[in-house]
């Protein structure tokens, strides 16, 4: 089974390979994953501190979700909008930045 840690490692490789594209977003996301294999990760798309790291620092957009549902979304088995509507995914902060979240997980 895929773990959140593996997904964030893959995501970091992706954003580093496509740094020009992702740095235009210019924001910081914090993912708070609850449950087995949970934790807190930051996806930083600012030019001066670009990367993915396990951290509980401040962010412009905070996503709270179970680790299981996060894996389901990241692997295409659950749609993020459906998870949001069913209360499985919670967003706090910059909603404009939240609207760009899909770009991180599209192939």
N, C-alpha and C positions, 0 to 999 in steps of 0.2 A: 504494500500500500504506500502511496505517496504521502510524504509528511510535509507540514508547513515549512520546515527548515529547508527541505529539498526545493520546494516551490520558490522560496525567497532567494536561494542560491541561483536557481535558473533565471529568476527575474533580474537579479543583479547582473548576470552575464548579458542578458538581453539589453538592459538599459545602458550598459557600458559599450556594447557593440553599436548601439544606435543613440549615442550620447547627444548628437546634434538635435535629433528629433525630440527626445525626452527632456532635454534641458530647456526647451521652449515652454514647457509646462511650468517650470520654475517653482514648484511648491513642495511641501513636505506632508507626507501621509504617515499616520501612525495606525498600525493594525494591532488591535488588542484581541488576541485569540484565547478563548476560554476552553477548558477541557484538556483531554489527553493531547500531548504534544503542543500545548498552548504556549503562549508567551507574548511578548510585545516587540514588534519590529517597526522600524522607521524606513520608509522609502523616501530618500531625499533627492529631489530633482533640481536642486539649486546648483549653479555652475561651480561655486566654491567648495561645496561639500558633497558632491554627487556620490550616491551609493545606497546600499542597503545594509542595515545593521540592527542587531538586537539592542534595543534601547527604549527607555521610557521618557525620552525628551519631548518637549512641546512640539506640536505640529499644527498646521493650518486646517487639516481635515483628519478626523479620527474615525476609524471604522472599528466597530465592535461586533464580533461574530464568534460562533463556536469554531474550534479548529476543524471539526468534521465538515461543517458547512463551507468553511473557507476552501478546503481541499476540493469539495464538490464543485464550487464555483470555478476555481482555478483549473480544474480538469474538464470543464464543460458539461458536467452532469447536473448542475443547478444554475439557473439564470439568476444573476444578481438582482434584477428588478423584482423577480418573484420572491426571492429571499427577503428583500426589503419590505415588500407589501405584506408578507406574512410575519413580519416582526423578527425575523431571524438575523437580519443585518441592520445595524443602527449606525447612522452617520451624524457626526457633530462637527460644526465648523463651516468652512467655506464650501457652499453647495456648488459653486461654479467649478471649483477644483474637484469636487466629488463627481461631477458629470464627466470628467476626463479620466476617471478610474479605469474605464473599460479599455483604454488604449494600453494599459499596462499588461492586461491579460489576453488580449487578442494576439493570435499567432503572428 
